[in-house]
Every structure is written in C-alpha cells, then in structure tokens.
Amino acid sequence: MEVSTMVPVLWALPWLGILGFMVFVVRLPRSIPGQGPSRRRTRTPRISVIIPARNEARNIERVVGSLASSTYPDVEIMVVDDRSEDETRALALEAGRARPGRVRVLDGRPLPEGWMGKNWACHQGAEETTGELLLFTDADTWHAPDLLDRALAALDEDEADCLTLAGRQLMETFWERLVQPHVFTAMAARYPRLREPLPPSRWRGAIANGQYIMIPREVYDELGGHEALKGEVVEDMRMAQRLVRRGKRLSIRMAEDSFTTRMYTSLPELVEGWSKNIVLGGMATLPPWTRGLAPLLILFSGLVLWVGPPAAVGLGLAGLTGPGVLTWAIAAVATSVALWSAVCHRMGAPAYYGLLYPLGSLVTGYIFVRAWRRGGRVEWKGREYALEPEAVMREP
C-alpha cells in the first residue's frame, strides 16, 4: 500500500479505537442467577414492591399483573398514585381487585414544596409498607414470575447492600430505535466496568437503575430514605452515590430475559426524558471543573466522529476533496456502520438502523445542548421543576 493511501487509513484509527474500546474494554454486568429446580430459596423475607405512578394508564395494568403473578411467596405490591390526571388510579384498583391480598393502591398526598414527584411517591410507599426488603420499580416495566426469586438470590450471592437490575429495552418506533442505542452506548462508555463494586473513593462513578432497586429497609433508613433525595431529579444515581460513599456494597446485574421496560414511545418523550436523566444526572458525576464544557465537548465530538465522515464522503464523491480524504472518510464510515449496526442488533433493534447513525448522533447531541441551555428547568409528567444549579451539582 502506498504511503499516500496509508495515511488516510491511519487517520481512521480513532474510529477503530472506539470499536476496540466497545469490544475489549466495556464489560456489562453479569446476569442474575438462573432459576430452576436446583436453586432453592434459603430465606423468604417479605418484599414490599413500591410502584410510583403518575399518568401511567397505558402501563399500570401490565406491571401490576406481572408482579402479582410472581412465584415469590411473600410479596406486597403498593401502587402509589401520584395524583394522576388520567385513569391510572381506577386501572390500578381494578388490577388489584383481580389479585386480592397482594396489591394495594395508595392515594398520594399533595406534593410538598422541595420534593420531586417520584421521590415523594416512593417515600409514601416506603412508609405504608412492611417488608424487610424494599423494591422500587417503575410503572413502565414488566417482571417475569421468577424475577423476585432470582433478584433475591443475586443480592445474597453478592453479599450486597443494594441490588439494581438492567433489563431489556423495548423499542417499537422509528425514533426509539434510532436514539436509544446512542444514549445507552454513551452510558456504557461513561460506565464501562460495572461488574465489580466501587470503593468509597470512587463514589462519583456509582450508578443505579431506578427501574429496579432492591434494598433492605434498614439500609434504606440508614441512608435517609427518599427524604434525603427529595429534591433530586436523578434520585437513582444519587442513591447509588450515597450508598457507595458510605462504604456500602452496590451490585449491578443484567436481567434481560426476565425484566423489560419501554421508557419512551415518541420523539418528544425521548427528548424530555433523556434531557432530565442523562444530562442533569451525568453532570453530577463529573469533576466540577469539567461541567460547564461537557455538553459542548460532547456535541463537538459527536459532530467530528459521527457526522463529519459521512459529509466528507459526500464531498469526495462530488469531487470537492482529494482521494486521500475520501479514502479516510470511507474507512471511518465503514467502521462506524459496523459499530452501530452491532449496537442496534445487541439492543434488539434492526441492524440496518446502524446506517442512520449520523441522524441518531445529531438527535442525541440536540438533547444534550437543549438540556444545557435550559439549565435547571425540568418538565415531567405535567409538572415543571426549577432547580438551582448547585442543587444538581452538590455532593450526596
């Protein structure tokens, strides 16, 4: 190969490096233990499942039905209706009547000043339940019948003070399949090694999935419960940080075969939801001196890595660049398509969505910049919260 041809190929090494990082460095958490005749319960503490629900009419019957069908013998399910404006309460009551003795519906009290809605609902649910173990889960989830057994086995196996599970993301629309792989890849790059518990000195790197957090009540109370998190937008991450900083053991496991969720169903929901979760939560994990520049750096790197090469291919094919630039751009695009096609396939989206990676990158970049420009204003579930910047950045 001539030197003039090799140089552009060498320029493509950053994209090959990213591919290598995803393949050889990123290590997803281990799966929860399997369930079968060989696995016997060693203990059966009462588990209180708390579902905070506001305007969840499209989801509430499904999640309540899946949890009520659990094979675990001692479980109470508490739906906390956070003053919904739709049929959430009525549907939850109907689902509870179909499974008497396992399901209760609590009418949430008015939201006090200084509280986020979800945190207030979780706080009330914890107060009104009796379980030795608490499980906080979202209304847009589905749980296999054996999941509680397997989650408890993982908690005990890891000798953990808290267990959080990552499940399979359901993606049914164009925008979900386009954006979700980009967001979760960014999360994997930020948290590449989640298999081992973190020491207290690395508490900023702690993360939990608020869709599934199992924690002993005594540990929850020791951390201050949700009252200590009342004004937090990303309460799951803050709980993980508080836990690790105090020397507790946090276990993160995968449960893709028995736990699913569909977070957002439309482009507006994707933009609003990830603006709240990723940006505000991500800022709190960064050193203070990087926070002002982080969104701009993310946008710039996204444009350079994922949008620049396809644009260069177009210019090259139009005869507006030299053959060296065209060779570089083709190598970068080919590597990017391979990476994003693999990511899409791994997450359950059609692999051909990898061809649309420049558009996915642009939408993801827009989410970051939009949230950055809005500062501490958050809109969610029909409520608007105004947060002071120091409230987002303070240490847990």
Secondary structure as a PSIPRED ss2 file (coil, helix, strand):
# PSIPRED VFORMAT (PSIPRED V4.0)

   1 M C   1.000  0.000  0.000
   2 E C   1.000  0.000  0.000
   3 V H   0.000  1.000  0.000
   4 S H   0.000  1.000  0.000
   5 T H   0.000  1.000  0.000
   6 M H   0.000  1.000  0.000
   7 V H   0.000  1.000  0.000
   8 P H   0.000  1.000  0.000
   9 V H   0.000  1.000  0.000
  10 L H   0.000  1.000  0.000
  11 W H   0.000  1.000  0.000
  12 A C   1.000  0.000  0.000
  13 L H   0.000  1.000  0.000
  14 P H   0.000  1.000  0.000
  15 W H   0.000  1.000  0.000
  16 L H   0.000  1.000  0.000
  17 G H   0.000  1.000  0.000
  18 I H   0.000  1.000  0.000
  19 L H   0.000  1.000  0.000
  20 G H   0.000  1.000  0.000
  21 F H   0.000  1.000  0.000
  22 M H   0.000  1.000  0.000
  23 V H   0.000  1.000  0.000
  24 F H   0.000  1.000  0.000
  25 V C   1.000  0.000  0.000
  26 V C   1.000  0.000  0.000
  27 R E   0.000  0.000  1.000
  28 L C   1.000  0.000  0.000
  29 P C   1.000  0.000  0.000
  30 R C   1.000  0.000  0.000
  31 S E   0.000  0.000  1.000
  32 I C   1.000  0.000  0.000
  33 P C   1.000  0.000  0.000
  34 G C   1.000  0.000  0.000
  35 Q C   1.000  0.000  0.000
  36 G C   1.000  0.000  0.000
  37 P C   1.000  0.000  0.000
  38 S C   1.000  0.000  0.000
  39 R C   1.000  0.000  0.000
  40 R C   1.000  0.000  0.000
  41 R C   1.000  0.000  0.000
  42 T C   1.000  0.000  0.000
  43 R C   1.000  0.000  0.000
  44 T C   1.000  0.000  0.000
  45 P C   1.000  0.000  0.000
  46 R C   1.000  0.000  0.000
  47 I E   0.000  0.000  1.000
  48 S E   0.000  0.000  1.000
  49 V E   0.000  0.000  1.000
  50 I E   0.000  0.000  1.000
  51 I E   0.000  0.000  1.000
  52 P E   0.000  0.000  1.000
  53 A E   0.000  0.000  1.000
  54 R C   1.000  0.000  0.000
  55 N C   1.000  0.000  0.000
  56 E C   1.000  0.000  0.000
  57 A C   1.000  0.000  0.000
  58 R C   1.000  0.000  0.000
  59 N C   1.000  0.000  0.000
  60 I H   0.000  1.000  0.000
  61 E H   0.000  1.000  0.000
  62 R H   0.000  1.000  0.000
  63 V H   0.000  1.000  0.000
  64 V H   0.000  1.000  0.000
  65 G H   0.000  1.000  0.000
  66 S H   0.000  1.000  0.000
  67 L H   0.000  1.000  0.000
  68 A H   0.000  1.000  0.000
  69 S C   1.000  0.000  0.000
  70 S C   1.000  0.000  0.000
  71 T C   1.000  0.000  0.000
  72 Y C   1.000  0.000  0.000
  73 P C   1.000  0.000  0.000
  74 D C   1.000  0.000  0.000
  75 V E   0.000  0.000  1.000
  76 E E   0.000  0.000  1.000
  77 I E   0.000  0.000  1.000
  78 M E   0.000  0.000  1.000
  79 V E   0.000  0.000  1.000
  80 V E   0.000  0.000  1.000
  81 D E   0.000  0.000  1.000
  82 D C   1.000  0.000  0.000
  83 R C   1.000  0.000  0.000
  84 S C   1.000  0.000  0.000
  85 E C   1.000  0.000  0.000
  86 D C   1.000  0.000  0.000
  87 E C   1.000  0.000  0.000
  88 T H   0.000  1.000  0.000
  89 R H   0.000  1.000  0.000
  90 A H   0.000  1.000  0.000
  91 L H   0.000  1.000  0.000
  92 A H   0.000  1.000  0.000
  93 L H   0.000  1.000  0.000
  94 E H   0.000  1.000  0.000
  95 A H   0.000  1.000  0.000
  96 G H   0.000  1.000  0.000
  97 R H   0.000  1.000  0.000
  98 A C   1.000  0.000  0.000
  99 R C   1.000  0.000  0.000
 100 P C   1.000  0.000  0.000
 101 G C   1.000  0.000  0.000
 102 R C   1.000  0.000  0.000
 103 V E   0.000  0.000  1.000
 104 R E   0.000  0.000  1.000
 105 V E   0.000  0.000  1.000
 106 L E   0.000  0.000  1.000
 107 D E   0.000  0.000  1.000
 108 G C   1.000  0.000  0.000
 109 R C   1.000  0.000  0.000
 110 P C   1.000  0.000  0.000
 111 L C   1.000  0.000  0.000
 112 P C   1.000  0.000  0.000
 113 E C   1.000  0.000  0.000
 114 G C   1.000  0.000  0.000
 115 W C   1.000  0.000  0.000
 116 M C   1.000  0.000  0.000
 117 G H   0.000  1.000  0.000
 118 K H   0.000  1.000  0.000
 119 N H   0.000  1.000  0.000
 120 W H   0.000  1.000  0.000
 121 A H   0.000  1.000  0.000
 122 C H   0.000  1.000  0.000
 123 H H   0.000  1.000  0.000
 124 Q H   0.000  1.000  0.000
 125 G H   0.000  1.000  0.000
 126 A H   0.000  1.000  0.000
 127 E H   0.000  1.000  0.000
 128 E H   0.000  1.000  0.000
 129 T C   1.000  0.000  0.000
 130 T C   1.000  0.000  0.000
 131 G C   1.000  0.000  0.000
 132 E C   1.000  0.000  0.000
 133 L E   0.000  0.000  1.000
 134 L E   0.000  0.000  1.000
 135 L E   0.000  0.000  1.000
 136 F E   0.000  0.000  1.000
 137 T E   0.000  0.000  1.000
 138 D C   1.000  0.000  0.000
 139 A C   1.000  0.000  0.000
 140 D C   1.000  0.000  0.000
 141 T E   0.000  0.000  1.000
 142 W E   0.000  0.000  1.000
 143 H E   0.000  0.000  1.000
 144 A C   1.000  0.000  0.000
 145 P C   1.000  0.000  0.000
 146 D C   1.000  0.000  0.000
 147 L H   0.000  1.000  0.000
 148 L H   0.000  1.000  0.000
 149 D H   0.000  1.000  0.000
 150 R H   0.000  1.000  0.000
 151 A H   0.000  1.000  0.000
 152 L H   0.000  1.000  0.000
 153 A H   0.000  1.000  0.000
 154 A H   0.000  1.000  0.000
 155 L H   0.000  1.000  0.000
 156 D H   0.000  1.000  0.000
 157 E H   0.000  1.000  0.000
 158 D C   1.000  0.000  0.000
 159 E C   1.000  0.000  0.000
 160 A C   1.000  0.000  0.000
 161 D C   1.000  0.000  0.000
 162 C E   0.000  0.000  1.000
 163 L E   0.000  0.000  1.000
 164 T E   0.000  0.000  1.000
 165 L E   0.000  0.000  1.000
 166 A E   0.000  0.000  1.000
 167 G C   1.000  0.000  0.000
 168 R E   0.000  0.000  1.000
 169 Q E   0.000  0.000  1.000
 170 L C   1.000  0.000  0.000
 171 M C   1.000  0.000  0.000
 172 E C   1.000  0.000  0.000
 173 T C   1.000  0.000  0.000
 174 F H   0.000  1.000  0.000
 175 W H   0.000  1.000  0.000
 176 E H   0.000  1.000  0.000
 177 R H   0.000  1.000  0.000
 178 L H   0.000  1.000  0.000
 179 V H   0.000  1.000  0.000
 180 Q H   0.000  1.000  0.000
 181 P H   0.000  1.000  0.000
 182 H H   0.000  1.000  0.000
 183 V H   0.000  1.000  0.000
 184 F H   0.000  1.000  0.000
 185 T H   0.000  1.000  0.000
 186 A H   0.000  1.000  0.000
 187 M H   0.000  1.000  0.000
 188 A H   0.000  1.000  0.000
 189 A H   0.000  1.000  0.000
 190 R H   0.000  1.000  0.000
 191 Y C   1.000  0.000  0.000
 192 P C   1.000  0.000  0.000
 193 R E   0.000  0.000  1.000
 194 L C   1.000  0.000  0.000
 195 R C   1.000  0.000  0.000
 196 E C   1.000  0.000  0.000
 197 P C   1.000  0.000  0.000
 198 L C   1.000  0.000  0.000
 199 P C   1.000  0.000  0.000
 200 P H   0.000  1.000  0.000
 201 S H   0.000  1.000  0.000
 202 R H   0.000  1.000  0.000
 203 W H   0.000  1.000  0.000
 204 R H   0.000  1.000  0.000
 205 G H   0.000  1.000  0.000
 206 A C   1.000  0.000  0.000
 207 I C   1.000  0.000  0.000
 208 A C   1.000  0.000  0.000
 209 N C   1.000  0.000  0.000
 210 G C   1.000  0.000  0.000
 211 Q C   1.000  0.000  0.000
 212 Y E   0.000  0.000  1.000
 213 I E   0.000  0.000  1.000
 214 M E   0.000  0.000  1.000
 215 I E   0.000  0.000  1.000
 216 P E   0.000  0.000  1.000
 217 R H   0.000  1.000  0.000
 218 E H   0.000  1.000  0.000
 219 V H   0.000  1.000  0.000
 220 Y H   0.000  1.000  0.000
 221 D H   0.000  1.000  0.000
 222 E H   0.000  1.000  0.000
 223 L C   1.000  0.000  0.000
 224 G C   1.000  0.000  0.000
 225 G H   0.000  1.000  0.000
 226 H H   0.000  1.000  0.000
 227 E H   0.000  1.000  0.000
 228 A H   0.000  1.000  0.000
 229 L H   0.000  1.000  0.000
 230 K C   1.000  0.000  0.000
 231 G C   1.000  0.000  0.000
 232 E C   1.000  0.000  0.000
 233 V C   1.000  0.000  0.000
 234 V C   1.000  0.000  0.000
 235 E H   0.000  1.000  0.000
 236 D H   0.000  1.000  0.000
 237 M H   0.000  1.000  0.000
 238 R H   0.000  1.000  0.000
 239 M H   0.000  1.000  0.000
 240 A H   0.000  1.000  0.000
 241 Q H   0.000  1.000  0.000
 242 R H   0.000  1.000  0.000
 243 L H   0.000  1.000  0.000
 244 V H   0.000  1.000  0.000
 245 R H   0.000  1.000  0.000
 246 R C   1.000  0.000  0.000
 247 G C   1.000  0.000  0.000
 248 K C   1.000  0.000  0.000
 249 R C   1.000  0.000  0.000
 250 L E   0.000  0.000  1.000
 251 S E   0.000  0.000  1.000
 252 I E   0.000  0.000  1.000
 253 R E   0.000  0.000  1.000
 254 M E   0.000  0.000  1.000
 255 A C   1.000  0.000  0.000
 256 E C   1.000  0.000  0.000
 257 D C   1.000  0.000  0.000
 258 S C   1.000  0.000  0.000
 259 F E   0.000  0.000  1.000
 260 T E   0.000  0.000  1.000
 261 T E   0.000  0.000  1.000
 262 R C   1.000  0.000  0.000
 263 M C   1.000  0.000  0.000
 264 Y C   1.000  0.000  0.000
 265 T C   1.000  0.000  0.000
 266 S C   1.000  0.000  0.000
 267 L H   0.000  1.000  0.000
 268 P H   0.000  1.000  0.000
 269 E H   0.000  1.000  0.000
 270 L H   0.000  1.000  0.000
 271 V H   0.000  1.000  0.000
 272 E H   0.000  1.000  0.000
 273 G H   0.000  1.000  0.000
 274 W H   0.000  1.000  0.000
 275 S H   0.000  1.000  0.000
 276 K H   0.000  1.000  0.000
 277 N H   0.000  1.000  0.000
 278 I H   0.000  1.000  0.000
 279 V H   0.000  1.000  0.000
 280 L H   0.000  1.000  0.000
 281 G H   0.000  1.000  0.000
 282 G H   0.000  1.000  0.000
 283 M H   0.000  1.000  0.000
 284 A C   1.000  0.000  0.000
 285 T C   1.000  0.000  0.000
 286 L C   1.000  0.000  0.000
 287 P C   1.000  0.000  0.000
 288 P H   0.000  1.000  0.000
 289 W H   0.000  1.000  0.000
 290 T H   0.000  1.000  0.000
 291 R C   1.000  0.000  0.000
 292 G C   1.000  0.000  0.000
 293 L C   1.000  0.000  0.000
 294 A H   0.000  1.000  0.000
 295 P H   0.000  1.000  0.000
 296 L H   0.000  1.000  0.000
 297 L H   0.000  1.000  0.000
 298 I H   0.000  1.000  0.000
 299 L H   0.000  1.000  0.000
 300 F H   0.000  1.000  0.000
 301 S H   0.000  1.000  0.000
 302 G H   0.000  1.000  0.000
 303 L H   0.000  1.000  0.000
 304 V H   0.000  1.000  0.000
 305 L H   0.000  1.000  0.000
 306 W H   0.000  1.000  0.000
 307 V H   0.000  1.000  0.000
 308 G H   0.000  1.000  0.000
 309 P H   0.000  1.000  0.000
 310 P H   0.000  1.000  0.000
 311 A H   0.000  1.000  0.000
 312 A H   0.000  1.000  0.000
 313 V H   0.000  1.000  0.000
 314 G H   0.000  1.000  0.000
 315 L H   0.000  1.000  0.000
 316 G H   0.000  1.000  0.000
 317 L H   0.000  1.000  0.000
 318 A C   1.000  0.000  0.000
 319 G C   1.000  0.000  0.000
 320 L C   1.000  0.000  0.000
 321 T C   1.000  0.000  0.000
 322 G C   1.000  0.000  0.000
 323 P H   0.000  1.000  0.000
 324 G H   0.000  1.000  0.000
 325 V H   0.000  1.000  0.000
 326 L H   0.000  1.000  0.000
 327 T H   0.000  1.000  0.000
 328 W H   0.000  1.000  0.000
 329 A H   0.000  1.000  0.000
 330 I H   0.000  1.000  0.000
 331 A H   0.000  1.000  0.000
 332 A H   0.000  1.000  0.000
 333 V H   0.000  1.000  0.000
 334 A H   0.000  1.000  0.000
 335 T H   0.000  1.000  0.000
 336 S H   0.000  1.000  0.000
 337 V H   0.000  1.000  0.000
 338 A H   0.000  1.000  0.000
 339 L H   0.000  1.000  0.000
 340 W H   0.000  1.000  0.000
 341 S H   0.000  1.000  0.000
 342 A H   0.000  1.000  0.000
 343 V H   0.000  1.000  0.000
 344 C H   0.000  1.000  0.000
 345 H H   0.000  1.000  0.000
 346 R H   0.000  1.000  0.000
 347 M H   0.000  1.000  0.000
 348 G C   1.000  0.000  0.000
 349 A C   1.000  0.000  0.000
 350 P C   1.000  0.000  0.000
 351 A H   0.000  1.000  0.000
 352 Y H   0.000  1.000  0.000
 353 Y H   0.000  1.000  0.000
 354 G H   0.000  1.000  0.000
 355 L H   0.000  1.000  0.000
 356 L H   0.000  1.000  0.000
 357 Y H   0.000  1.000  0.000
 358 P H   0.000  1.000  0.000
 359 L H   0.000  1.000  0.000
 360 G H   0.000  1.000  0.000
 361 S H   0.000  1.000  0.000
 362 L H   0.000  1.000  0.000
 363 V H   0.000  1.000  0.000
 364 T H   0.000  1.000  0.000
 365 G H   0.000  1.000  0.000
 366 Y H   0.000  1.000  0.000
 367 I H   0.000  1.000  0.000
 368 F H   0.000  1.000  0.000
 369 V H   0.000  1.000  0.000
 370 R H   0.000  1.000  0.000
 371 A H   0.000  1.000  0.000
 372 W H   0.000  1.000  0.000
 373 R H   0.000  1.000  0.000
 374 R H   0.000  1.000  0.000
 375 G C   1.000  0.000  0.000
 376 G C   1.000  0.000  0.000
 377 R E   0.000  0.000  1.000
 378 V E   0.000  0.000  1.000
 379 E E   0.000  0.000  1.000
 380 W E   0.000  0.000  1.000
 381 K C   1.000  0.000  0.000
 382 G C   1.000  0.000  0.000
 383 R E   0.000  0.000  1.000
 384 E E   0.000  0.000  1.000
 385 Y E   0.000  0.000  1.000
 386 A E   0.000  0.000  1.000
 387 L C   1.000  0.000  0.000
 388 E C   1.000  0.000  0.000
 389 P H   0.000  1.000  0.000
 390 E H   0.000  1.000  0.000
 391 A H   0.000  1.000  0.000
 392 V H   0.000  1.000  0.000
 393 M H   0.000  1.000  0.000
 394 R C   1.000  0.000  0.000
 395 E C   1.000  0.000  0.000
 396 P C   1.000  0.000  0.000
